[in-house]
């Protein structure tokens, strides 16, 4: 029987490879399904022949409590970035200065989740996310569900291959359509969807998401007996790995740029998202001679596409109410494809923005995604007006509660000042539960809005009384017993979060995550913050009088004082526990963080920098030592370059973080 089981596994593995990697199936769906059912039946009858890498295991089934941390066998470094031809030419000059004339292997930069797959004795062993480059998360069960990834290979030694797990556009659109139908929050883009799918604790969920993967790098390629990057790709293809067919060899930088230009035009037509191109010195010996900096390989660079901009029609303007009562105008658009997603709405920021850019209802407008994430209207196109356009009048009353809107002196925004406004309450609780605040997973805006309408959540304190409503909660369609128990545990655990997280979660005007941390570090306890004067608070670096006054005013309010007292009685931590600093490359250095980072949120990066002994500031000056620049870094990067300040990427941060983990 063992022989029949192994025969069926070999057949199914071959058919999977033909279908998912070669896109050339040789059997019908019916024959595939019948063979799979026979194998499932035999494995059930003979559990002694269980194999984690059997084709039957790709449907998922493992449910984890969490992901274990794994140290990479070799660092997964990030790439340096180039944003134009001049920067690519500068890279080419550096290459030729070190190794002479070079041929380049140019690959599409897939917008997904970086992954390392490890094999032992020819069998799939483990999959690990990039993480911070040194330590990633073990996502073996979830990556096993990606059908194009081989479970066995014809290479018996230990073998690592790096690549990108991604979500095809078709899978992304299908997933978001399902989530919309279920009333769930939509994923912003395929990259976020892929990352969210791989980090599901239930591998059946990952298996249902239609993920795929391309592979592009072998850390020990020279041991395969190949001499170039391009040959290494052909080798791993022969082992059964899916490589991108659009990879091209270029003899010089002129050919590289021609290929980039070609793919820039083709980008919207690809069945997956790309956010750039990767240029690698093709010769492996030249790569070895060039080596690595502490941050990046010196023989490769990533060209990043400029932010995409498209035209569409602005159908209407409406406003939304935030947690502080801030009124944000938004544009309703004729849906248009932008940076990988269908965009139907965009930000208009405030009343002055609309007036200054003369944006009118029914205008043709130019839209882009700020940081490739948030759609915004860049400008109107008055030359395309046909007389049907209408100027917009900013509202004077709140669209949710009907309360009066006010615009304070020196403020660009209007505010609803009704503390009982339902929109403010829902947004405030969502902020309190957010990752950078009390980090209560499982409570998105829709669930909070539902619980608010049912009368279960009217304020922060009510979160901690949900435990008394267990029997009522399990009657709600969108909740299940397991998710409720997990949610109640998350809420209970939030009581132990550090003081700065609570301060940020309270939503004090002018106090972001960084300011909350500085405030907590300076005064150490909630009682001392409550007693602090404006004069005491302005002594903190980066705190001005307006921010200090906002803190003092918050704690003068009787309602806020009652809230703090209630949270204290509920057992919330009211003290700041220091994160010990260490000696590092950032000790006593002034650092500015700008742009979108790959592996850290802005707040996470700043927290790590503080622990590493840096002084983190928000603006670039001659006193700045480093500017840590991510994707789509803007004016701060430009200013740093003009001042001759050293610009670094997150690989340097990752390396220093790894030393203290």
Buried (B, 14 or more C-beta within 10 A) or exposed (E): EEEEBBEBBEBBBEBBBBBBBEEEEEBEEEEBEEBBEBBBEBBEEEEEBEBEBBBBBBBBEBEBEEBEEBEBBEBBBBBBBBBEBEBBBBBBEBBEEBBEEBBBBBBBBBBBBBBBBBBEEBBBBBBBBBBBBBBBBBBBBBBBBBBBBBBBBEBEEEBBBBBBBBBBBEBBBBBBEEBEEEEBEEBBBBBBBBBBBBBBBBBBBBBBBBBBBBBBBBBBBBEBEBBBBBBBBEBBBEBBBBBBEBBBBBEEBEBBBEBBEEBBEEBEEBEBBBBBBBBBBBBBEBBEEBEBBEBBBBBBBBBBBEBBEBEBBBBEBEBBBBBBBBBBBBBBBEEBEBBBBEBBBBBBBBBEBBEEBEBBBBBBBBBBBBBBBEBBBBBBEEEEEEEEBEEBEBBEEBBBBEBEBEBEEEEEBBBBBBEEBBBBBBBBBBBBBBEBBBBBBBBEEBBBBBBBEEEBBEBBBBBBEBBEBEEEBEEBEEBEEEBBEBBBBBBBEBBEBBBBBBBBBBBBBBBBBBBBBBBBBBBBEBEBBBEBEBEBBBEBEEBEEEBBBBBBEBBEEEEBEEBBEBBEEEEBBBEBEEBEBEEBBBEEBBBBBBBBBBBBEBBBBBBBBBBBBBBBBEEBEEEBBBBBBBBBBEEBBEBBEEEEBEBBBBBBBBBBBBEEE
